[in-house]
């Protein structure tokens, strides 16, 4: 049982998950304070809610009444506030350790996988809300219809959580149901190879409660292999497996997928063979898969397609996931979180389909030098669908960069893409930018009426998106 908490201090409170956790704690009547290295939209939001947020990390920032320190995984052990907590024998937990304990006695539904977690979590939450199941939802983005953005407070015992595989965080949960979207190598500073990642997902499946449910992407070969290897073990514990996808072997299948400018529709064939046509006003085959995963779990919980249909039809996406931030002077500006080669390529493909005939201008900021190095070869062709591209310097992730990766630069990526274009006989505008400010200046030079400009990356590059039309 978790000890009663009167005052929690959150180190790294400005992170998307940490700020959501702060809101949950305040909602529960717990006093909250926190700190972060820099001010941000999220820290300013918490300040407006009356939470004391200090910028910078100092021992004196830890209030005397603190009885629990919750820290982001980006915060090192030698952090001044964590060191002060050790000196004062104050309990410390990372954010997912705490959330795992907090939700242990609840019914938890966890969305995991390399790609699509945030959108799938948001869609699942919205479907359950529409069905009157009143869940609490914790998502690693901001959902426009959630008053609190990255968290939604419910009164039932149902928690919908975006599960993070970084540092194996999702292993803190023992869920009643899981959506497993896909498995692809990422977080290369944590996982030596994709086999190591798959083993972590295997362990997570073992933690699904007896009588629970695993909803799995039938189109992903690694997910298929893992489910095949674990099926008998899961079913022996009464865990049901339900697969979804475009493939005919899926238990629930997506068929007749049609993409038109600004609209996509698809048909859903359920386990009984009944077909229902649905529309989704956001682009990309990947988002159809995200919707299908959410639908597969929601329908297993008794949500009807009559409830789901308007949820999908009105869904306009979430923060930094193909988010239209500006449309002016014939230019559309999109902010997107993609930072993995597969996600980059899928997003550019979706843009080409959604905005046919328009020039796609990409401003990309790689996230984490080690990831850039380890996935470098895959990145080179990921930008093929862009008509012009600016490569902003790699975003350094606090606490995760390693000395041997210091030389990795977006200049290397630019040079490799130039060589790749030469090999395929392509010429297009390609530039390097040392920082987001330089990237913005380059966008001002390159932009033309009719452009679709995508500002992409998981770092701070999104901050320039609203400035692209200005100047």
C-alpha positions in Angstrom: 0.0 0.0 0.0 1.2 3.5 -0.8 2.0 5.7 2.2 -0.3 8.7 2.6 1.1 11.8 0.9 0.6 15.4 2.1 3.2 17.2 -0.2 4.8 15.9 -3.4 7.7 17.7 -5.0 8.1 17.0 -8.7 11.6 17.4 -10.2 11.2 17.9 -14.0 7.6 19.0 -13.5 7.5 20.6 -17.0 7.5 17.2 -18.8 4.3 16.2 -20.5 3.8 13.2 -18.2 5.1 14.9 -15.1 2.8 17.9 -15.6 -0.2 15.5 -16.0 0.8 13.8 -12.8 1.0 17.1 -11.0 -2.6 17.8 -12.0 -3.7 14.3 -10.8 -2.1 14.9 -7.4 -3.7 18.3 -7.0 -7.0 16.8 -7.9 -6.5 14.3 -5.1 -6.0 17.0 -2.6 -2.2 16.7 -2.3 0.0 19.8 -2.2 2.4 20.0 -5.1 5.5 21.9 -5.9 8.1 21.4 -8.6 11.1 22.5 -10.6 12.5 22.3 -14.1 15.5 23.5 -16.0 13.6 26.0 -18.2 10.2 27.6 -18.3 7.8 26.3 -20.9 4.2 26.3 -21.9 3.6 23.5 -19.4 5.3 25.1 -16.5 3.4 28.3 -17.1 0.2 26.4 -17.2 1.0 24.8 -13.8 1.8 28.2 -12.3 -1.6 29.5 -13.4 -3.1 26.6 -11.5 -1.4 27.8 -8.3 1.4 25.2 -8.3 4.7 26.6 -7.2 7.2 25.9 -9.9 10.9 26.9 -9.6 13.1 27.3 -12.6 16.5 25.7 -12.1 17.5 23.0 -9.6 18.7 23.9 -6.1 18.5 22.1 -2.8 16.6 25.0 -1.3 13.8 24.4 -3.8 12.7 21.3 -1.9 10.0 22.5 0.6 10.5 21.4 4.2 7.1 19.8 4.3 7.9 17.4 1.3 7.2 13.8 2.1 7.6 12.4 -1.5 9.9 13.4 -4.4 8.8 12.3 -7.8 11.3 12.8 -10.6 11.4 12.5 -14.3 13.7 9.8 -15.8 15.6 12.7 -17.4 16.7 13.9 -14.0 20.0 12.3 -12.8 20.6 10.9 -9.3 23.1 13.7 -8.6 20.5 16.4 -9.1 20.6 18.9 -6.2 17.0 18.4 -5.2 17.3 14.6 -5.3 20.5 14.7 -3.3 18.7 16.9 -0.7 15.8 14.4 -0.5 18.3 11.6 0.2 19.9 13.7 2.9 16.5 14.2 4.5 15.4 10.6 4.0 12.5 11.6 1.8 11.0 8.8 -0.4 11.8 9.1 -4.1 10.1 7.5 -7.1 10.2 8.2 -10.8 6.9 9.3 -12.4 6.0 5.9 -13.7 6.9 4.1 -10.5 4.5 6.4 -8.7 1.8 6.1 -11.4 2.1 2.3 -11.4 1.5 2.3 -7.6 -1.2 4.9 -7.7 -3.2 2.9 -10.2 -2.5 -0.6 -8.9 -6.0 -1.1 -7.4 -7.8 0.4 -10.5 -8.7 -1.2 -13.8 -6.0 -0.1 -16.1 -5.8 -0.1 -19.8 -2.3 0.6 -21.2 -1.5 1.6 -24.8 2.0 0.7 -25.8 4.2 0.3 -28.9 6.9 2.3 -30.7 4.5 4.5 -32.7 1.0 5.9 -32.3 0.6 5.6 -28.5 -0.7 9.1 -27.8 -3.3 9.2 -30.6 -4.5 5.7 -29.7 -4.7 6.6 -26.0 -6.7 9.8 -26.8 -9.1 7.9 -29.1 -9.7 5.1 -26.6 -10.3 7.6 -23.8 -12.8 9.6 -26.0 -14.7 6.4 -26.9 -15.0 5.4 -23.3 -16.1 8.9 -22.3 -18.7 9.0 -25.0 -20.0 5.6 -23.8 -20.4 6.9 -20.3 -17.6 4.8 -18.7 -16.1 8.0 -17.2 -12.3 7.0 -17.3 -9.3 8.9 -16.0 -7.0 9.3 -19.0 -3.3 10.1 -18.9 -1.8 10.9 -22.3 1.6 12.1 -23.5 0.2 14.9 -25.5 -2.7 17.4 -25.2 -6.2 16.5 -26.3 -8.2 19.5 -27.3 -11.5 18.4 -25.7 -9.8 17.6 -22.3 -10.1 20.7 -20.1 -6.7 19.8 -18.5 -5.1 18.9 -21.9 -2.9 16.0 -21.0 -5.1 14.4 -18.4 -8.8 13.8 -18.0 -10.3 13.1 -14.5 -12.9 10.4 -14.3 -15.0 9.1 -11.4 -14.9 5.4 -12.3 -12.1 3.0 -11.4 -11.0 2.9 -15.1 -7.6 4.4 -16.0 -6.4 4.7 -19.6 -2.7 5.2 -19.7 -0.1 5.8 -22.4 2.6 3.3 -21.6 6.2 4.4 -22.3 8.8 1.8 -23.2 11.7 4.2 -22.5 13.7 2.8 -19.6 11.0 0.0 -19.5 8.6 2.4 -17.7 5.5 0.5 -18.7 6.7 -2.5 -16.6 5.5 -0.5 -13.6 1.9 -1.5 -14.6 -0.1 -4.7 -14.2 -2.9 -3.9 -16.6 -6.3 -5.4 -17.2 -5.9 -4.8 -20.9 -3.1 -3.7 -23.3 -3.1 -2.4 -26.9 0.2 -3.3 -28.6 0.6 -1.1 -31.6 4.0 -2.1 -33.1 7.6 -2.9 -32.2 10.5 -1.2 -33.9 13.9 -0.3 -32.6 14.0 3.0 -30.7 15.5 4.4 -27.5 18.9 3.1 -28.7 20.6 4.4 -25.5 18.4 1.9 -23.6 17.9 -1.1 -26.0 20.9 -2.7 -27.7 18.8 -4.0 -30.5 15.2 -4.7 -31.5 15.4 -8.2 -29.9 16.0 -6.5 -26.5 13.0 -4.3 -27.1 10.8 -7.3 -28.0 11.8 -9.0 -24.8 10.7 -6.0 -22.8 7.3 -6.1 -24.5 7.2 -9.9 -23.8 7.7 -9.2 -20.1 4.9 -6.6 -20.2 2.5 -9.2 -21.7 3.3 -11.5 -18.8 2.1 -8.7 -16.5 -1.4 -8.5 -18.0 -3.8 -9.7 -15.2 -5.4 -13.1 -15.4 -8.6 -12.9 -17.5 -7.4 -9.7 -19.2 -7.1 -8.7 -22.8 -4.3 -8.1 -25.3 -5.2 -6.2 -28.4 -2.5 -6.6 -31.0 -1.6 -5.2 -34.4 -1.9 -8.1 -36.8 0.0 -6.2 -39.5 3.2 -5.8 -37.5 5.6 -8.8 -38.0 7.3 -8.4 -34.7 4.1 -8.1 -32.8 2.8 -11.2 -34.7 5.8 -13.2 -33.8 5.6 -12.2 -30.1 1.9 -13.0 -29.9 2.4 -16.3 -31.6 5.1 -17.3 -29.1 3.0 -16.1 -26.1 -0.5 -17.1 -27.1 -0.7 -20.4 -25.3 0.8 -18.9 -22.1 -1.6 -16.0 -22.2 -4.7 -18.1 -23.0 -3.8 -20.5 -20.2 -4.3 -17.6 -17.8 -7.6 -16.6 -19.4 -6.1 -13.7 -21.3 -8.0 -13.1 -24.5 -6.1 -12.0 -27.6 -7.8 -9.8 -30.2 -5.9 -8.7 -33.3 -6.6 -5.8 -35.7 -5.3 -4.7 -39.0 -5.6 -4.6 -42.8 -4.6 -8.2 -43.2 -7.2 -10.8 -43.7 -5.8 -12.8 -40.8 -6.8 -10.1 -38.3 -9.7 -10.8 -35.9 -11.2 -7.4 -36.7 -10.2 -6.1 -40.2 -9.9 -2.7 -41.9 -11.2 -2.9 -45.5 -12.0 -0.5 -48.3 -9.7 2.3 -47.1 -10.3 5.4 -49.2 -8.2 8.6 -49.0 -9.4 11.8 -50.5 -8.0 15.3 -50.0 -8.9 16.2 -46.4 -10.8 13.0 -45.7 -10.3 9.3 -45.3 -12.9 6.6 -44.8 -12.7 2.9 -44.1 -14.8 -0.1 -43.3 -14.6 -2.1 -40.1 -15.3 -5.9 -40.3 -15.9 -7.3 -36.9 -15.5 -10.9 -35.6 -18.9 -11.8 -36.9 -18.2 -10.5 -40.3 -20.5 -7.4 -40.0 -19.2 -4.4 -41.8 -19.5 -0.8 -40.7 -18.3 2.3 -42.7 -16.5 5.0 -40.7 -14.8 8.3 -41.4 -11.7 9.9 -39.9 -10.9 13.6 -40.6 -7.2 13.3 -39.9 -4.6 12.0 -42.4 -2.5 8.8 -42.6 -2.9 5.1 -42.8 -1.2 5.0 -39.4 -4.1 6.9 -37.9 -6.6 4.4 -39.3 -4.5 1.8 -37.5 -4.5 3.9 -34.3 -8.3 4.2 -34.5 -8.6 0.4 -35.2 -6.6 -0.4 -32.1 -8.7 1.8 -29.9 -11.9 0.4 -31.4 -10.8 -3.2 -30.9 -10.4 -2.5 -27.1 -13.4 -0.3 -26.7 -15.8 -2.7 -28.4 -14.4 -5.5 -26.1 -15.5 -3.3 -23.2 -19.1 -3.0 -24.6 -18.8 0.2 -26.5 -21.0 0.1 -29.6 -20.1 1.3 -33.1 -23.0 3.8 -32.8 -21.0 5.5 -30.0 -17.7 5.2 -31.8 -18.8 6.6 -35.1 -19.2 10.2 -34.0 -16.1 10.1 -31.9 -14.0 9.3 -35.0 -15.9 11.7 -37.3 -15.3 14.6 -34.9 -11.7 13.7 -34.0 -9.3 16.5 -35.2 -6.1 15.1 -33.7 -4.0 16.1 -30.7 -1.1 18.4 -29.9 1.9 18.0 -32.2 0.5 15.1 -34.1 -0.1 16.5 -37.6 -1.5 19.5 -35.8 -2.5 22.4 -38.1 -1.3 25.4 -36.2 -1.6 28.2 -38.9 -3.3 28.5 -42.2 -2.8 31.9 -43.8 -1.6 33.5 -47.1 -2.1 30.3 -48.9 0.3 28.5 -46.6 -0.6 25.7 -44.2 1.7 25.0 -41.2 1.7 21.6 -39.4 3.4 20.8 -36.2 4.3 17.1 -35.8 6.2 15.1 -33.1 7.7 12.4 -35.5 11.3 11.7 -34.6 11.8 8.1 -35.8 12.4 7.3 -39.5 9.3 5.2 -39.9 7.1 8.0 -38.4 8.8 10.7 -40.5 8.2 8.8 -43.7 4.6 7.9 -42.8 3.8 11.6 -41.9 5.3 12.9 -45.2 3.3 10.2 -47.1 0.1 11.3 -45.3 0.8 15.0 -46.1 1.2 14.1 -49.8 -2.1 12.3 -49.8 -4.0 14.9 -47.8 -2.6 17.9 -49.8 -2.2 16.6 -53.3 -0.3 18.9 -55.7 1.0 21.1 -53.0 4.7 21.5 -52.1 5.7 19.8 -48.9 8.4 21.7 -47.0 9.9 19.9 -44.0 11.8 21.5 -41.1 13.1 18.5 -39.1 14.9 18.5 -35.8 16.4 15.1 -34.9 15.9 14.1 -31.3 18.9 12.6 -29.4 22.3 12.1 -30.9 22.5 8.4 -30.1 19.2 7.7 -31.9 20.3 9.8 -34.9 23.5 7.8 -35.1 22.0 4.3 -34.6 19.1 4.9 -37.0 21.1 7.1 -39.4 20.8 4.8 -42.5 17.0 4.5 -42.1 16.7 8.3 -41.8 18.3 9.0 -45.2 15.4 7.8 -47.3 12.7 8.8 -44.8 12.6 12.4 -46.2 12.0 11.3 -49.8 8.5 12.7 -49.9 9.6 16.2 -48.9 9.9 18.7 -51.7 12.3 20.8 -49.6 13.9 20.2 -46.2 15.7 22.1 -43.5 17.7 20.0 -41.0 17.9 21.8 -37.6 20.7 20.7 -35.3 20.0 17.7 -33.2 18.1 18.3 -30.0 20.2 17.3 -27.0 18.1 15.4 -24.4 19.1 16.4 -20.9 20.6 13.5 -19.0 20.7 11.1 -21.9 23.5 12.4 -24.2 26.8 10.5 -24.2 30.3 11.9 -24.8 31.0 9.5 -27.7 28.0 10.9 -29.5 29.0 14.6 -29.3 30.1 14.8 -32.9 26.8 13.5 -34.3 25.2 16.4 -36.2 22.3 17.2 -38.5 25.0 18.3 -41.0 25.9 14.6 -41.4 22.3 13.9 -42.2 22.0 16.7 -44.7 25.1 15.5 -46.5 23.9 12.0 -46.6 20.5 13.1 -48.0 22.3 15.2 -50.7 24.3 12.2 -51.8 21.1 10.1 -51.8 19.3 12.6 -54.0 22.3 12.7 -56.4 22.1 8.9 -56.7 18.4 9.1 -57.6 18.8 12.1 -59.9 16.8 14.4 -57.7 17.4 18.1 -57.0 15.5 20.0 -54.2 16.2 22.7 -51.7 18.1 21.3 -48.7 19.6 23.3 -45.9 21.2 23.0 -42.4 20.2 25.2 -39.5 22.3 25.5 -36.4 19.3 26.1 -34.1 15.5 26.7 -34.3 16.0 30.4 -34.9 18.1 29.8 -38.0 15.6 27.2 -39.1 12.8 29.8 -38.9 14.9 32.2 -41.0 15.4 29.5 -43.6 11.7 28.8 -43.7 11.0 32.5 -44.2 13.4 32.4 -47.3 12.0 29.2 -48.7 8.2 29.6 -48.2 5.9 30.1 -51.1 2.2 30.5 -51.4 0.6 27.1 -51.6 3.2 25.4 -49.4 2.4 22.9 -46.7 5.2 23.4 -44.1 5.7 20.7 -41.5 7.7 21.6 -38.4 8.7 18.2 -37.1 10.6 16.8 -34.1 10.2 15.8 -30.5 12.4 18.6 -29.1 11.8 22.3 -29.0 11.4 22.9 -32.8 7.6 23.1 -32.4 8.0 26.6 -30.8 8.7 28.2 -34.2 5.6 26.7 -35.9 3.4 29.7 -35.1 6.1 32.1 -36.4 6.5 30.7 -39.9 3.9 32.9 -41.5 5.2 36.0 -39.7 8.2 38.0 -40.8 
